Amino acid sequence: MKPVSLDSLTDREACKTYLATELKKGTLVLFLGAGTSSGLGLPSWKTLVAGMRRKVGLPPARYSRNITAEELQLAADEVKDHLNDNEDAYHKVVRDCLYAGVKLSSDILHDPLLRAVGALLMGSNKRGNIQRVVTTNFDCMLEWYLSLFGFSARVVYRQRPEVEGAEDVRIYHPHGFLPHTKMGLSDSDFLLLGFDSVNKRIGKRGDYWFELTRHLIGTGIGLFVGLSVNSFRDAALRPLFATISEDIGSHRPMGVWILVGKVNSAHRREFLKNRLVPLYLPKYEEVPKLLFEVCQAASPGLI
């Protein structure tokens, strides 16, 4: 089979066709970032960390002009240090700031991006669907959305292997899970938020989540939604992209990374070097539109 040209897939129409083909084949793995929850009133990473610092009485963090993931992680570590590494207290602070002013209700059904994500997951045998979702978010908004449809989802968030069953979709939380109290689910036994926790994961030989994430990235075609350039450079993910892209070689793309707005040529080269197709869309509203178009292109149509 002739290798797919990454440059050709940076064209919106070509990329849509490619993603529709992979959706039908069942090879897509969905990777979600904070951008998927922003329309629901949940904070960005920067806003979350700022809220955590205010809640424990720490002054605002000082960042460089272009805030890096490392700076935000270090600012989060100061909160944990301030709480004397008390995990329960730390989880409570993060949860309180994460869901401040957010209510779980059927209003979530009106969110365009969640509806588009739901369309990718709730497919059919003929059209195909996504069965594996990896989210870097701590929240349970996707789980709540799917539950309103009676959709069976297994949430994987513990630091140990989980049994896989006949669920419709599996949602992996490699950075940790802090569900809303209304969901009736327990917290994960870890949170990958600060720089210290990232270093421990990378430095621990055979870390369960590091290896599981490697497996999920390496055994499918990734569709990255709601993740910024900063996320691409995150120390918890970058080593995986570098090594997996080397293993893949020119055989296939590692995935498609949807970005909103203009990204400079240096960033574009970085993505392509790692076998990731950077697909630039002019505005946020174009993201759910593209995902719906992918579903439609994969559909066998009316009979």
N, C-alpha and C positions, 0 to 999 in steps of 0.2 A: 504494500500500500504506500502511495506517495505521501511523504510527510506534509503536514499542513503548514503553510506559510504564516508565521506569526504576524508579519507586516500586513498581510491581506486581511487578517481578522480585526485589525484596528478600525476597519470600515464598519459602520453600524449595521448595514444591511447584511454584509457577509458574516458578521459576528452573530447576528440574530439567527441566520440560517444554520450556522454551526451549532449554536446552543440548542436550537430546536431538534437537530439531529441527535445530539447527545442526550437530550431529555427523553426522546423516544427510545433510545438504547438503554436508558436507566443508569448512565454513567456519571451524571452530575452529582456533585457534593456541594451543598450550599454552606457558605461561610458568611456569618452575619456579624456586623460590628455595631457600635453605638448609634450610627446614623439611622438604623432601622427602628430605633425606639424614640428618637428625638421628636417625632411628630405626635407622640403620645404624652408629652410633657415630662419625660425622663431627662435627667441632666446629661450633658456631654461629659467626657472624662475630666476636662478642666473644671467645669462647674461642680462636678461631684467632689473633687478633691478640695476645691475652695470651700464648699459647704461643710465638709468634714473638719477642716481646720477651724472654721468659725465655731462649730459646735463644741469643740474641745477647748476653745479659747486661745488658739494659736494665731499669730499674725498672718496676713496674706503672704503667700510664697512669692519669691522674686525669681522671675524667669528671664531667659534671653529673649530677644526680639521674636525669633521663630522657636516657639516652645517645642522641646523635644520630649519623647516618651520617657527618657531617663529623668528629666527634671520633674515631671509629674509623679513618677514612681518614688523619687526621693522625698517629694513633698508629702506623699501618702505615708511613707515610712516614719516621718516625724510625728504623724498622728498616732501611729501604733506605739512608737517609743514613749509618747506622752501618756499613753494608757498603760505603760509598763508591760507591754506585750500581752495584755489580757485579751485573749481571742474572742471571748463572748462579748466584752465591751466594745471591741473593735468592730465585730460583725453588726452590733446594734447601731453604732454610729453610721456605718456604711449604709445599712438598710434604711435608717431614718432619713438620710440625705438622698438616697436613691428614689424613694417613693413619696417624698414630701409633696403634698398636694395632688397625688395621683390616686385615682379611684379605679378599681376593677369593675367595669360595667359593660353592657352590650354596646356602648358607644364606640368601643374599640373596633367594631365591625365596619365603621366608616373610614378607617385609616387606609388610604390608597396603597401604601407600600405593604402593609400586612395582608391586605386582600390579594395583592399580586404574589406575595410569598406563599400564601395559602393556596392559590391556584397552582403553583408549581408542585406543592406537596400533595394536594388532593386531586390527583390525576386519575388515569384509567390504564388498563392493560394495553389498550391500543395507542393511546397518546403518550404514555409514559409518565413517570412522576419521580420526584426526588425523595429518597427514603432516609438520607443521612444529612443532618444539619449540625454544623459546628458553630457555636456562638461564643464570642468573647465577652458577651454581656452577662451580668450577674442576675438580671431581672427575669421575670416569668411571663412577660407579656405575650410572647409567641405561644407558650403553653396555654395561657388563658384563652387566647383567640381560638386555638384549635379545639379546646374543650367545649366551646360554645356550639361547635358543629358535631360534637360527639365523636371527634376524631381521636383514634388511639395513638398516643405518643408515649414512648418510654424516655424518661429524662435521666441521663447518665451524668452524675456529678460527684461521685465518691472516688476516693483515692484507692480504688481496688477494682478488679474486673467485674463487669456486670453481665448477667445472663441475658442473652438476646432471645426474644420470643416472636410472636406473631403480630406485634404492633405495626401500625401503618407507617410510622416514622420514628427514628431515634434522634433525640436532640442531645448533643454533647456539650457540656459546659467545662472546657479545659481551664478556664480562669476562675471557676467557682460559681456557686449558685446561692442566691439569697431570695427565695420566693416571698411574695407578699403573704402576709399572715392569712389572708382570705383563701389562699390555695390549699392550705392544710398540709404542705410539704415541709420536710426538714431542710436545714441548711447543709451545704457541702462542708466537709471538714477542712477546707483550705480556701484561701482567697489569693489569687495572683494579681495583686494590685501594686504593691511596693517593689522597689528595686531589689531588696533583700530576698523576697520570695521568688523573683525571677532568677536571681543568681543561684539560689538553692535548687531550683528545678533544672537549670542547665548543667549545674555542677554535679548533680546526683546521677551516678551511673545507672542506666536502665530505668530512669524515672517513668512511672506508668503513663502519666498524661503526655509526657514528651514523646514517648514511643507510640502511643495511641494516635496522637495528632499527626505524627509522621506517617503512620499507616493510612489515616483518612485522607491526607493530602496526596500521598503517593499512589493510591489505588482508585482514584477517580479523576474527573475533570472538575476542578474547583470553579465555583461561581461565587466571587467575593463581592458582597453588597454591604454598603454602609461602613466600609473600612477606608481610612484615609491613607495618604502616603506615610504618615507617622506610624500607622499600624504595620505597614509593610516593613518598616525599619525597626519594629519592636524587637528587643533582644530575645524575647521568648519565641518569636516566629522566624526571624531572619536566618538563623542557622539551618532551620528546616528547609526553607526555600532554596538556600545555596546548595545544600547536599542533595536534595531531591531533584533539583533541576539538572545537576550533574549526572545523576543516575538515569534520568529520562533522556538526556541528550537531545538529538533532533527528532526523536521518534514522535513526539506529540507535545502540545502545550500542557503546562501544569494547570492552567486555568485562565479565566477571564476576570479581570479586576475592574469593576465599574467605578469610575471617578467622576465627580461633578465639578465642572469648571475647567479652566486651563491648567495644565501641568507642564513644567518646562521640559526641554529636550533631555536634560540630564536624568530626570526622573523616568522619562520614557525609556531611555537606554537601560536603566537599572531594572525595570520591569522585564523588558525583552530579554536581557541577559539571563534572567532567572526563569525563562520560559513562561512568563506571565504576560498575557495580552492586556495592555492598558486601554480600556474603552472609555473615552471621554464623552460625557453628555453635558449639554450646555446648562441645564438646571435640574434641580432636585425632582421636579414633576415628571421629568423624562424617564426616571428610573422605573417606577411602577409601570409606566406605559410600555417600556421595552420588555419587561418581564411578561406582561400580558400578551404582547406580540409574539414572544417566544412560545408561549402556550398555544396560541392560535396557530402558529406556523407548524407546530408539532401535531396538531389535531388532524385526524383523518377527514374531518368535515361532516356535514349533515348527510344522512342517508335517506 
